[in-house]
């Protein structure tokens, strides 16, 4: 796994959802990724929040999250499958 690439795609995924996240939660996920180098935990936490809140995500947002998960070897995660049910035209 390329750490720089994981960092970049995780941040891109998070940034793509900034407009649908509360600022406090955005910061929490950002801290996992940027302060603690816990990309997987950060993206999984992001997915969990989006699913729990029944947030709609765009195809672009989903693809960025999917890319981050795949980059970390988590592309077949049940979380990602669950998030796919939240993809809409919003």
C-alpha positions in Angstrom: 0.0 0.0 0.0 1.3 3.4 -0.9 0.9 5.6 2.2 0.9 8.9 0.3 -1.7 7.6 -2.1 -3.9 6.3 0.7 -3.6 9.7 2.4 -4.5 11.6 -0.7 -7.5 9.4 -1.7 -8.8 9.4 1.8 -8.7 13.1 2.0 -10.4 13.4 -1.4 -13.2 11.1 -0.3 -13.7 13.1 2.9 -13.5 16.5 1.1 -16.2 15.3 -1.4 -18.6 14.8 1.5 -17.8 18.1 3.4 -21.1 19.7 2.4 -23.2 16.9 3.9 -21.3 16.5 7.2 -21.6 18.5 10.4 -18.3 20.4 10.9 -17.5 18.6 14.2 -17.8 15.2 12.5 -15.8 16.3 9.5 -13.0 17.4 11.8 -13.2 14.0 13.7 -12.7 12.1 10.4 -10.0 14.5 9.3 -8.2 13.9 12.5 -8.2 10.1 12.0 -6.8 10.6 8.5 -4.4 13.4 9.0 -3.3 13.4 12.7 -3.4 9.7 13.5 -2.7 8.2 10.1 -5.8 5.9 10.5 -7.1 6.2 6.9 -9.1 3.0 7.2 -10.7 4.0 10.5 -11.5 7.4 9.1 -13.2 6.2 6.0 -15.1 3.5 7.8 -16.3 6.0 10.3 -17.3 8.3 7.5 -19.3 5.5 5.8 -20.9 4.5 9.1 -22.1 8.1 9.7 -23.5 8.5 6.2 -25.4 5.2 6.5 -26.6 5.8 10.0 -27.9 9.3 9.1 -29.4 7.8 5.8 -27.5 10.5 3.9 -27.8 10.4 0.1 -24.4 10.5 -1.7 -23.7 11.3 -5.3 -22.1 8.8 -7.6 -19.0 11.0 -7.5 -18.9 10.9 -3.7 -19.5 7.2 -3.7 -16.7 6.6 -6.2 -14.2 8.6 -4.2 -15.1 6.7 -1.0 -14.9 3.4 -2.9 -11.4 4.4 -4.3 -10.2 5.1 -0.8 -11.5 1.7 0.4 -10.0 -0.1 -2.5 -6.7 1.6 -2.0 -6.6 0.2 1.5 -7.7 -3.3 0.5 -11.2 -2.8 1.8 -13.0 -2.7 -1.5 -15.2 -5.7 -0.7 -16.2 -4.3 2.7 -19.8 -4.8 3.8 -19.8 -1.1 4.8 -19.1 -0.1 1.1 -22.0 -2.4 0.0 -24.3 -0.7 2.5 -23.3 2.7 1.4 -24.1 1.8 -2.2 -27.7 1.7 -1.2 -27.5 5.5 -0.4 -26.3 6.6 -3.8 -28.8 9.0 -5.3 -29.0 12.1 -7.5 -28.6 14.6 -4.7 
